[in-house]
Amino acid sequence: MQVTLNEQQQIRREKLLELKKYGIEPYPAPLFEISHSSVEIKQNFNEETKEAFQNISLAGRIMSVRDMGKANFAVLQDSAGRIQIYIRRDDICPGEDKSLYDVVFKKLLDLGDIIGVKGYAFITKTGETSVHVREFTLLTKSLHPLPIVKEKDGEVFDAVTDLEFKYRQRYADLIVNEDVRQRFTKITKMKNAIRDFLNMRGGLEVDTPVLQSIPGGASARPFITHHNALNIPLYLRIANELYLKRLIVGGFDWVYEFSRDFRNEGMDRTHNPEFTILEFYVAYKDYFWMMETTEQLLEKTAIATNGITSTVIDGITVDLKAPYKRISIYDAIKEHTGHDISSMDENGIREVCHNLHIAVDNTMGKGKLVDELFSAKCEKSYIQPTFIIDYPVEMSPLTKKHRTIEGLVERFELIINGKEIANAYSELNDPIEQRHRFEEQVKLMERGDEEAMFIDYDFLNALEYGMPPTAGIGIGIDRLAMLLTGQVSIQDVLFFPQMKPLNQAQ
């Protein structure tokens, strides 16, 4: 494909050729020893420690240059942050030949180029910790101009805010927007805090198949592919639940997985076709224990991520400090619609949906109707963390029947800021009842429900060996990241959200 270069791109390529004429390799061998990061220097350098900062080396991108004739101030950005550097002509070129400074540094280098510098730390007359450069090395020539972001007196101007650019060219977004890099660093900190919590309590992190012969463990429309060697269809997993339960059957008491899942459904500010779910399963526990554990997990994760239990998202303060409110799904629907549907059959609930102008159709069974009713009229009302508990059995084909209330199961969803963050059960471990529930799902599939579950016969076989009483949960990691970083769009917590190819985007 023919590449059309703009003027700036063409100029940079010409500079690339000029550098080679001066004997400078624009992409040298990768080894460059780094002694300090920008943040380490800025945080630790002072009069008492300056002896330790007399021979330092660091590397990063040139983000700005202030030309002072025979000297330059520039800003260097590494993975930790930014620091000012000071380059003087006579330091770089102590002999007669000044071309390294006059030509190479001042004329052939551009913003975005990556250089390595060696020198010593000092504090300027204005009080800014900087690096006085004795040597510099070009490590990478940038051929694409960076978007220009200006900052003055702590205020950012011309920040890159175009979403099309940010999502398609996340690498450039990360280069120029430090807050974006900090956001994704915070998300990693969040995940590490969750792992620490689970590991300290005896959880075992495992991996289960992404390609599955049966797309089980959730109600969702799968992606399908074909395995040539086996000559069979395979599905990208919609959940890893059934495999983790197999491991409980096998004798592990607590297993967890950060699962990359795929659902061939709509895209919006809270849905991406691939996403991350944390699922964990614990033997000899129930959904009451899981509610308490979830409260502890999220409270500790919030503190580890942000230093406090509260977070602000879309101007609303949400506090993850335990304990959380609990309300049954039927009581929630009654509270927000005035309709008590607890004793209604499928047709009665469908009529309620029609009366409330909720779009439903005849392919939807009782469980789907209740889900649509709750989603349309109740879910957005729960801003502070709330456990919606005790669902009808038709909504929960993998869940144990309620121990005291006929027709319900021991399930909860955790709603925060009007969105589902977690879904958990006392797990169904009766293989005969599980087979019956799967068969009911097949009937829904025959009615046209594309999200109904398949029958996983191997999972039924595993259950027949005996699975101990078990509690399980799935927590939406991307939605939790949105919450803890104050983002209203899932695309802003994914490095590379799914988008149409450019040639199809118009």
N, C-alpha and C positions, 0 to 999 in steps of 0.2 A: 504494500500500500504506500502510495506517495505521501510523504510527510511535508506539510506546508509550514515553514518556519516564519515566525514574526520577526520584526527587526531586532528585538532584544535577543532572541534566541540565535539569530545569525551572528550578531556581534560577539556573543559569548563563544561561539564556535571558532570565530576568527581569533579570539584571544587564546583559545586552546592551542591553536597552531603556533601562535607567537610564543607561548610558554615553551613549547617543544624546541623552538629555534634557540631559545636561551638555555637549553639543556635541562629544563625543569620538567620532570615527569609529573603530569597532572593527576595520575592515579598510581602512586608508588606502592611498593610492598606494604602490607597492612600494619606491620609492627611499629608502634609508637608508644613508648613507655610513658604512662600517665602517673604522676605522683599524687595529685590532688584534684578534687572536683572544685567547681566554682563555689559551691556552698561551703565546703570545708574551709576554704581560704577566707571567705567572708565571715564565717562564724567564729573562727579560731585565731585569726591573725590580730595581734595587738603588740604593744611595746615589749611586753614580757615574753611573748612567744616568737618574736620576729626572727630569731636565729634559726628557727626550724623552717622558715619560709624563704631562705636565701637561694635555694636551688630547687625550684619547682617546675613541673611541666604539666600542661593540661592541653586539651584539644576540644575544638568545637566549631560551630558555624559563626561566620562574621554576620552580625545582624544589623550593625550600623557603623559608620565611620565619620569621624569629625576631623577634617583635614586642617592642619595647622602649619602647612609648609614643610619644614624639615622634621616635623613630628606629627603623629596622629594618635588620637584617642579612638578606640573602637570598642564595640561590645561583642563579646564572645559568648556563645550559648552552648553549653554542654547538656548532658542528660539531667543534671541536677538543677540547673538554673542559668543565670547570666552573671557575667563579671566584666568590668571594664579593663581593657588592656591599654598600655601606653607603648608606642613604638617610635623610637627616635632614629633618624637617618644614620647618625654616626655610630650608634650601637650595632645596628644591623650591618652596616658597611663601614668598618673601621679603616679600610684602605682607600685607595684612590678610586676604585671602581664602585660607583654608587647605584649601579643599574638594578640591583636586587630590590632596593628601596624605591628609586625614582621610576623605574619601569614596571617591575614585577608587582610590588605591593600597591603602588599608587595607580597604575594604569591597567594591569592585567587581572587583578583580583576583583571579585564582585561580591555583593551581599549574597549570602547563601553558601559561599565557598567554605570548605572545612580546612582549617589549619591547625597545626600543632605549634605551641609556643613554649619556650623555656626562659626563665628569668627569676625575678624575686618580687615578693609582695611589698606594697607600700601603701600609704594613705595620702591621697591628694590634698591640696590646700582646702578643697571643699569638703573634706572628710570622707571621701569615698574610697573604700578598699579596692585596690587595683593591682594589676600585675605589670611590672616594668619588663618589657620583652628584650632579651638579649639575642635570641635566635627564633626564627619562625620557619616552618616547613609547610608547603602546600600538600595536603593529604587527599583532597578531592575537589575537582573543579565542578561547580554547579552550572549546568547548561540551561536551566530553567529559572527565570526570575521569580523571586518570592513575592507574594502579596506584601505590600508595605503596611506595617502597623506602627503607628507613632504613639509615643507615651511621653507625657509631660506632667510633672507635679503629681505623679501617681495616677493620672487619668489616661485611659487608653482611647486613641482616636483611630478611625479607619480599621477597626478589628474585622477579621474575616467572619462575616455572619451569614453569608449566602449558603443556605442549606444544601443546595445542589452541589456546590463546590466542596463544602465540608464533608459530605458523605461520600462523594465520588473520589475525592483526593484527600483522604484522611491524613495521609503522610504530610501534606502541605499544611493542613489544619493544625497538626501536632507541632510542626516546626514554628509556626508564627503565633499560636495561641497557648501560652504557658498554662492558663487555667484548664485547658482541655487535657494537657499532659497530667496535670495534678489530679484531675477528675479520674482518669483511668488508673493512676497510681493508687488513688483512694479505693477504687473498686478491687484492685488486687489485695489491698490491706483488708478489705471486708471479707474476701474469700479466705484469706489466711486466718482471720479471726474465727471464722466458722469451722475451718479444719481443726484449729487448736481446740475449740470447744468440744468437737466430736471426738478427737483423738484422746483428749484427757479423760473422757468418760468411757473409753473402751471401744470406740467405733473403729471399724476396719475399712479403709478406703479400697474400693474394688473397681474393676472395669468389666462392663458387659457389652454384648454385641450391639453395634450400630445398625448393621444389616440384619434384618430379621425375616424369617419366613412367615410369621404372623405378626401384624402390627397391633400388639396387645398392650394392655395396661392403662388405656384411656379411651375416651370417646372423641375421635378426631379423624379427619380425612388424611390418609397417608400419601407420601410420595412413593411411587413404585418404579422399580428398575428390573433388569434381567441379568442373571448370572450365567454367562456363556458356558463355563466349564460344567456346571451342574445342570444347566438348561432348566432353570426354575425362576419364577418371579421372586424378587426380594423387595422388602419395604425398608425405607429409612425409618428408624424407630420413632414412634410418637411418644413412647415412655419406656422406662427401663424397669418398671415395677415388677413384672412377672419374673424377670431374671433375678432380681434381688430377693424375691420371696423364695425362689428355688435355692438360693444360698442359705436362707434361714432353715429350709427343710434339710439342707446338707449339714447343719450343725453349728453355723455361725450365729452368735447371739445378737450382734449389732453390726450391720453393714451399711455403707453409704457410698454414693457416687455423684459427682458433678457430671450430669448427663447432658450431652448435646443432643437435643431432640428436634424433630422436623415435622411440621404439620402443613399440609397443602391447603391452606385456608387464606382468609383475607389478611390484608396488611393495613395497620393504622398506627396511631401513636403508642399503643400498648401491645401490638402484635407484630412479630417478625417471623418469617417461615422457619428459620432456625433460631433456637434460643437455648438457654441453659437452665436446667432444673436440678436442684439438689434433692435427691431422694434418700431417705434412710429408714431402715426397718429394724425394730428392736423386739426380740423375743420376750414373752412373759409380761408385756405391757399392754395398756389399752389407751383409748383416745383421751381419757382424763389425764393420764400421765403425760401424753404427748402434748396436750395443751400447756401444761406447766413447763415442760421442757422447751417448747417453742417460745414461750414468754422469756425464759432465762436466756435462750440462744440469741434472740433478737435484741434483748436489752444489752447483753454483753457485746454483741457485734456492733451495735450503734456506738457504744462507748469506745471500743477499739478503733472504730473508723473515724469518728468525729470528736471524741473526747467527752461527749454528753449523750444523754438518751434521746434528746429531741432533735428534730430536723425540720427545716422549712422547705416546703415545695409548693410552687405556684402561690406564694404569699400566705400559705397556711402552715401553722406549726403543728406538727404531729409528734407525740411523745410515745416512745416505745418502752417506757418503764412499766414493768409488771405491777399488778395483774391487769388482764384485759377483760372487757365486758363479754358476757355470753348470752346469746338469745337463740331460740329455735327458729328454723327457717319459716315454719308456719306462723309463729308469733310475729316475726319480722314482716311477713306479707300482710297479716291482719293489721299490724300497726301502721303500715304505710299505704294500704289500699282500702281498709275497712272491710275486706272480705276474709272470712274464715273458710279456708279451703281444706282444712285438715280431714274432713270426712267426705269430700267430694270425689267423684270418679273422674275419669279422663274427660268425658263430655262436659261435665260441670265446670272443670277448670278451663277447658277450651272456651266455654261461653263467657267466663269471667275475663279471659284474655281479650275476646272480641269486644266486650263491653268497655274495656279499658283501652281499646284501640291499639292492642299489641299484635303485631303481625305473626300469625301462627298458621299452620296448615295441617292437613290430615295425616301427613307422614309422622307427625310428632306424637310420641306416646306421653303418658302422664309425667314421667320424669323430665322430658324435654320441655313440656309446657310449664311445669313449676320453675324450671331453670330460667325460661324466658320471662316469666312473670317477676321473679326475684330480680333478675338482671335489669329489667326495664323500670321497675318501680321502687326498688329498695336499695340496691347495691351502692349507688352513688351517695346515699345518705350517711354511710358509715365512714367517717373521716378518721376518728381515733381507732386504734386497733380493736377489732371486735371479732369474736368467734361466733360464726353462724353455725349452729349445731343441729343434730338430729334430723337428718334428711329422710324423705320417703325412699323406700327400698328401690323403687323404679329408677331413681336417679343414680344409684350406687351399686352396680353389679358386682363389685369386688369387696363389699363391706359387710361385716358381721351384723346380724339383726340386733336391734336394740334389746337390752336385757329386760326392760320393763314396759316398753310402749310398742304395741302391735303395729306393724306396717312401717316402722321406722328403722333406720340403721344408725350405728354409732360412728358418725362422721362429722367433721367440722371443716369449714373453710374460714380462713383468716382474711378479713377484709380490712384494708388500710387505705385511707384517702380515696375511698370509693372504688377500689380495685382489689381483685383476688390476689393475695400474696402467697397463700399456702392452702393445700388441700390434704386432709389426713383422715385415717380410718382406724378403728379396731378392725383388723383384717379378717376377712372371711376365710376360715380354714377348714370348712366342711366341704369335702370334694363333691358330694352328691348335690348339695345346695348350689355349689359353684357351677356345676354342669347345668343345672336348671336355669340359673341366671344367664349363663352364656346362651342357652337356647332361646330365652326371651329376647336377647339382643339380636339373634338371627331373625326373629320374626319382625323386629323393627327395621332391620336391613331390607327385608323383603317388601316392607311398606315404602321403602325409598329413603330411609334415614342413612345418609352417607357416612355419618359419624358413629354408627352403632359398632359394637365390638365384634371381632371374629371369635370363634371358638379356638382356644389354644389347648389342643389335646395333650401335648407334652406337659403343660403346666398342670392340667388335671391329673395326669399320671404322677407328677411330683407331689401334689397334695395328698394323693392316696398313700404315699409313704408316711404322711403325718407331718403337718407343720404346727409347731407350738403356737399358743395364743400370741399374737403379734400386733404391735402398733406400727403404722407406717405413715410417712408424710412426704409430700413433694412441695418444695419451696421455690418460687420463681426468682431465680438469682438476678435476672435482668431487671425485673420489677423492683426487687429489693434495692438494687444498685440505683435505680431511678429515685427511689425514696430517700436513700441516704446521701445522694449527691444533689438532690434538689432539681432533678430533670423531669420534665413533663412528657418527653418523647423517648421511646425505647431506642430510637436510632442514635440518641446522644450518649448511650452507655454501651453501644456496640462499636468496636473499631471499624468494622466494615459492614454496615447494614445492607440488606439485599435491595438492589435497584435494577431498573430496566437497563439493558445495554444502551449506550448513547445513540446508536443508530436506530433504536426502536423507541426512544424516549419522547419523540415529538408527537 
